[in-house]
Amino acid sequence: MKHLLLSVMTVSSLALAGCSDQPSAENDMAQSTNMAGHDMGGSNGMTGMGMSAPAPTDSAATKGYKQSMNAMMSEAPAYTGDADVDFMQQMRVHHQAAIAMSETQLEHGSDAEARTLAEQIIAEQRREIAEIDRWLASRQR
């Protein structure tokens, strides 16, 4: 359980690292334009955060991890203003990304401990997604 918690915290930290307050040079203009007009589009103001197009030289695993992060950022639902609903909806997308990253690990990784952890993460995240879905359904979300 301690390993699972540590892993979830690590994955969360890495995901949040993509949400740095320091925009990249290529994203400065896009963020300035979006913020100036307050037009955040469907990306919840996360344009460029964690988004990274796979490079031709990326390994298959790196491409998979980038795809997972990009999907999480682009598929996140719009914020509602309800702290509880927003938490549940955003965590659901986050959990889906954790599953996708774990599946990439299982497909391309070879370390036994990492593979075991990936399997545990998949099982736990699926359980938590089901719990989130029940919560959202009970509130007709």
Secondary structure, 3 states (H helix, E strand, C coil): CHHHHHHHHHHHHHHHHCCCCCCCHHHHHHHHHHHHHCCCHHHCCCCCCCCCCCCCCCCHHHHHHHHHHHHHHHHCCCCCCCHHHHHHHHHHHHHHHHHHHHHHHHHHCCCHHHHHHHHHHHHHHHHHHHHHHHHHHHCCC
